[in-house]
């Protein structure tokens, strides 16, 4: 089943320029829809849906805010899972067959966020400052768009259960496949 699914990270399509922390601290809204290459994202996803492979951008998670264009080879698959907050923005939300929102309580989100910050060697003070930004951006851009999603899943659900849901979606979509 795994070879039939591709996970595409929308973090890779950001227009962030320069040091992320400096941008954030200066009041620049890095998570605004205007700061993502949404037209390119839409073009890429539509190509994948048509069975075409693409070269996708890659966002470097190193504090520089750099997104390298056309640097990751992405193979088209039967199911394409697109993760990231930009996937529910108005400019692209219409291209997805099913939109799944993963809900996680704030305490667990913060715990996971801070663990990732440690893995990236981010200092604790900056990690907490960044968490405050992420929390506000989530309220502004993500939670306000939750109602656009078709399915809401508890983020603490068993991964086996979630995998079975994806397999079920795969089976259903095969039942309705059009002849070409």
C-alpha positions, 0 to 999 in steps of 0.5 A: 500500500505504501508505494501507492501513496505520496506525501507532499509537504506544503512547507516547501512552497513558502516565499520566506526570504532571509532569517526566519526569526528576524522576519517573525520578530519584525512583525512579518506574517510569514504564514500569510497566504501571500507568502506561499507560491500557491499558484505553483502548488496548484499547478504541481498538484494538478500535474500529480493528479494527472499522473505526471511527475514533478520537481517540487521546491524544498524548504530548508528547515534551518532558520534561513527561510530559503526555499529551493525551487524544483529540487525534489523529485516527486512521483505521481501516485494513486493517493497524494497526501498533502500536509501543511497549513497552506493546503487549506487556503482558499486559492488551492482548497478546491483541488483536493478530493478529500481534506482531512484536518488533524486536531490535536490539543494545544498541550500536545502540539506544544510538546511536539513543537518544542521536541522538534525545536530541540532536534533542530538545535533551536535555543529554548527561548527562541523556541518558545517565542516561535511557539507563540507565533505558531499558536497565533498563526494557527488560530488565524489561518488553520483553525479558521479554515477547519470547516473546509475539511471533509474529515476531522481526526483526533491527532492522538488516534492510533496510527494503525486506525489512520492507515486503515482509513487511508487504505479504505479511501484507496479502495473506494477511489478504485471503485469509482475510477473512470475508464480512460 
